[in-house]
C-alpha cells in the first residue's frame, strides 16, 4: 500500500505542477500580448483541438482523477470492522499513571514541570529520561520527585522516547503518559485525556486550538499551517470512504499523549529490529511521534486527538524548529516518512 500511495500522491503533485506551469505560461503571454488576446477568434474547444500540450495536460488530469476515484473506491471498507474500529467501552478501574518525560538541558523549567505532573490525580510515578544534560537538569528533576534515567551520551530525542516507554512498562501503571520537560504542556490536561481511554487505545493532543494556546508559544503561522498540511496528508494515508480517515488529525508533531498499557505492549516491539535495540528504518528524532501514531493505527488500535493547552517554551529550543530553514527540513522529513513508510 505504501508504494501505491506514494505513487498516487507524487503523481498528483507532479500533475498539479504541470497545470500550474501551463496556467502561468498562458497568463504571461496574455499579459505580454495585452488585450489583443481577447479578440482572437478562437474558442476553448478550438484551443483544446489545436494545442497538443493542453490535450496531454487534460489527459493527465483525467487519469489522475480516475486514479483518485479508484483509490477512494478501494477504501470503502478500509478499517471499518465494527469490532476493531468502532465504538467500544472498556473502563479503566483505579487508574495508575506513569509519566515519561524527555529532557536535555532544561534546568530553567524542569523542577516546575515535574512537580506539575507529580501532583496530578492517579500519577504514581514520573520518569525523566535525560539525554546527557550538561546543566543541573538531573539534580533538579530528582529533587522535584522524579525517577531519572540518565544516558551516558546524547543519543537523541527518539531514543529517549523509546527508553521512556520501555521504562514505563516496567512499572505497574495501567496508563502511560508521554510528555516533554520543556514546560510547554500542562499536567492538568491528563484529566481531559483519561476519560477517552475508556473508548480508545491512545489519546493524542493537538496544539492547534487558539484559545488554548499562549500567543507567545513556538507554533508560529508557518508551523501551524505546515502541521495542518501534514496532518491532512496523514489522514489521507489512512483514508476510508465513510469517515474520511480512521481518525481526524490536525497536529502530527504533538508529543503529549497517553496510551493504555495493554495497547503499548502490542506495539512496543515495532520500534526496533528483531532481537536488536536498533530502530527500524524511518524512525528518527523528527518522525518518532508520527511512527507511534502510525504504528497504533496499523495495528488496529483506536486513536483520537483532542485539544490541549500549549504554553510558551522556557529556555532554548533544542530542535531549532522556530527557524524557518530547519522547520522546512523537518517538514520534508515528515513528508518523506508519510510517503514511503
DAVEN-V723556 format. One line per field, one symbol per residue. ss: DSSP state (@ for helix, = for strand, . for the rest). A space follows every 10 residues. Layout:
ss=???
//
This chain:
ss=.@@@@@@@@@ @@@@@@@@@@ @@@@@@@@@@ @@@@@@@@@. ...@@@@@@@ .@@@@@@@@@ @@@@@@@@@@ @@@@...... .@@@@..... ......==== ===......@ @@@@@@@@.. ..======== ......@@@@ @@@...==== ......@@@@ @@@@@@@@@. ....====== ......@@@@ @@@@@@@@.. .=====...@ @@=....... @@@@@@@@@@ @@@@@@@... .......... ......==== @@@@@@@@@@ @=......=. .......@@@ @@@@@@@@.. ..=====..= .......... ...@@@@@@@ @@@@@@@@@@ .
//
